[in-house]
Amino acid sequence: MDVVVADIELEAAERVRDELLALGRRSVAVRTDVSQAAEVEALADVAYAELGDIAVLANNAGVTWRPYRASWDASIGDFEWIMGVNFWGAFHGHRAFVPRMAASPLPAHIVNTSSIATLKPTPGHAAYTASKAAIGGFSLATRAEYAAAGLGIGVTVLYPGPVQTGFATSERLRPAADRADARGVVPWQTYTDGEPMRAGAETPGAIDPAAVGPIVLDAIEHDRPYAMTHPLPPYVHERARLLTELSPHPPVE
Ligand SMILES: NC(=O)c1ccc[n+]([C@@H]2O[C@H](COP(=O)([O-])OP(=O)(O)OC[C@H]3O[C@@H](n4cnc5c(N)ncnc54)[C@H](O)[C@@H]3O)[C@@H](O)[C@H]2O)c1
């Protein structure tokens, strides 16, 4: 495909653009802070001007905090930054692209990256889990909305497990102003006898990002509501069991 690559780090986007150009595709790199609505609108303008109709939108930019910390040790800025990139970034993507996708006769597809962290309890990671769970709920509703309105736009929620990327270093991208109200970071292991919390790229057994590509492509081609890179955490079954046990009978529609 021809691809517009957006990232807050322009050089990172340019590296991917150059790979695509070397494959003989058209590609453009655009520096974009997805937490800013105006920047995502401007990105959509560039995308439609450069490539015409957009078939696939991947809302994939994401950040996390390190070290892991308790919600009560987190600052307002911690939450605002993570929600801003992870949830509002995906929202801004929908808002900027969906009207133009809907106006096109061609089918389109949106992939929103959530996380396996939302499918199991993840202590020390509340802001991230909240932001990624918001993506799950938003995707569930918008997929149904687009289908009900006959827009021809599919939505997939991608739930990655651990993947070998530079993800754990994302605090480097945090605007300095966001740190203004930080109270001083208390590592999560302060509360767990020194046992550190590891996730994502730091986890033994994290997979190669190249293995995720075919999974996402399959979800787009088959308009799947979900894409998974790893086995389903057992907690999902436990949650289903508890909800079933506690729900009124007969089931309420
Ligand atoms: N790596 C994992 O183990 C893992 C697990 C579950 C979910 N995820 C999710 O996968 C997605 C991709 O992450 P990744 O693992 O490839 O990490 P990554 O750090 O390599 O990629 C994330 C990209 O987002 C960009 N970014 C950060 N803030 C931005 C902003 N404000 N505007 C635009 N771009 C911004 C970064 O520059 C980076 O290139 C993220 O949403 C992440 O939450 C990753």
The ligand as a Tripos MOL2 file, in Angstrom:
@<TRIPOS>MOLECULE
LIG
   44    48     1     0     0
SMALL
NO_CHARGES

@<TRIPOS>ATOM
      1 N1          5.2990   -3.2010   22.7940 N.am      1 LIG1
      2 C1          4.3890   -3.8320   23.5370 C.2       1 LIG1
      3 O1          4.6930   -4.7950   24.2430 O.2       1 LIG1
      4 C2          2.9430   -3.3780   23.4830 C.ar      1 LIG1
      5 C3          1.9830   -4.1640   24.1390 C.ar      1 LIG1
      6 C4          0.6480   -3.7770   24.0940 C.ar      1 LIG1
      7 C5          0.2760   -2.6500   23.3760 C.ar      1 LIG1
      8 N2          1.2310   -1.9000   22.7350 N.ar      1 LIG1
      9 C6          0.7800   -0.7380   21.9740 C.3       1 LIG1
     10 O2          1.2610   -0.8050   20.6540 O.3       1 LIG1
     11 C7          1.3160    0.5080   20.1040 C.3       1 LIG1
     12 C8          2.6190    0.6890   19.3750 C.3       1 LIG1
     13 O3          3.6630    0.7000   20.3320 O.3       1 LIG1
     14 P1          5.0620    0.0130   20.0840 P.3       1 LIG1
     15 O4          5.1660   -1.1500   20.9770 O.co2     1 LIG1
     16 O5          5.3120   -0.1760   18.6220 O.co2     1 LIG1
     17 O6          6.0390    1.1170   20.7050 O.3       1 LIG1
     18 P2          6.8970    2.2540   20.0010 P.3       1 LIG1
     19 O7          7.3170    3.1620   21.0950 O.co2     1 LIG1
     20 O8          7.9430    1.6390   19.1470 O.co2     1 LIG1
     21 O9          5.8450    2.9730   19.0420 O.3       1 LIG1
     22 C9          4.9630    3.9720   19.4940 C.3       1 LIG1
     23 C10         5.1430    5.1860   18.6050 C.3       1 LIG1
     24 O10         4.2520    6.2210   19.0420 O.3       1 LIG1
     25 C11         4.9160    7.4470   18.8430 C.3       1 LIG1
     26 N3          4.2980    8.4990   19.6500 N.ar      1 LIG1
     27 C12         4.3810    8.6980   20.9890 C.ar      1 LIG1
     28 N4          3.6960    9.7870   21.3530 N.ar      1 LIG1
     29 C13         3.1290   10.2830   20.2140 C.ar      1 LIG1
     30 C14         2.2950   11.3910   19.9420 C.ar      1 LIG1
     31 N5          1.8850   12.2390   20.9290 N.pl3     1 LIG1
     32 N6          1.8980   11.6190   18.6620 N.ar      1 LIG1
     33 C15         2.3260   10.7830   17.6660 C.ar      1 LIG1
     34 N7          3.1330    9.7270   17.8590 N.ar      1 LIG1
     35 C16         3.5270    9.4730   19.1330 C.ar      1 LIG1
     36 C17         6.3590    7.1570   19.2580 C.3       1 LIG1
     37 O11         7.2700    8.1150   18.7580 O.3       1 LIG1
     38 C18         6.5680    5.7620   18.6860 C.3       1 LIG1
     39 O12         7.1350    5.7880   17.3850 O.3       1 LIG1
     40 C19         1.1020    1.4660   21.2680 C.3       1 LIG1
     41 O13        -0.2140    1.9790   21.2220 O.3       1 LIG1
     42 C20         1.2840    0.5850   22.4960 C.3       1 LIG1
     43 O14         0.5250    1.0560   23.5990 O.3       1 LIG1
     44 C21         2.5560   -2.2400   22.7650 C.ar      1 LIG1
@<TRIPOS>BOND
     1     1     2 1
     2     2     3 2
     3     2     4 1
     4     4     5 ar
     5     4    44 ar
     6     5     6 ar
     7     6     7 ar
     8     7     8 ar
     9     8     9 1
    10     8    44 ar
    11     9    10 1
    12     9    42 1
    13    10    11 1
    14    11    12 1
    15    11    40 1
    16    12    13 1
    17    13    14 1
    18    14    15 2
    19    14    16 1
    20    14    17 1
    21    17    18 1
    22    18    19 2
    23    18    20 1
    24    18    21 1
    25    21    22 1
    26    22    23 1
    27    23    24 1
    28    23    38 1
    29    24    25 1
    30    25    26 1
    31    25    36 1
    32    26    27 ar
    33    26    35 ar
    34    27    28 ar
    35    28    29 ar
    36    29    30 ar
    37    29    35 ar
    38    30    31 1
    39    30    32 ar
    40    32    33 ar
    41    33    34 ar
    42    34    35 ar
    43    36    37 1
    44    36    38 1
    45    38    39 1
    46    40    41 1
    47    40    42 1
    48    42    43 1
@<TRIPOS>SUBSTRUCTURE
     1 LIG1         1 GROUP 0 **** ****
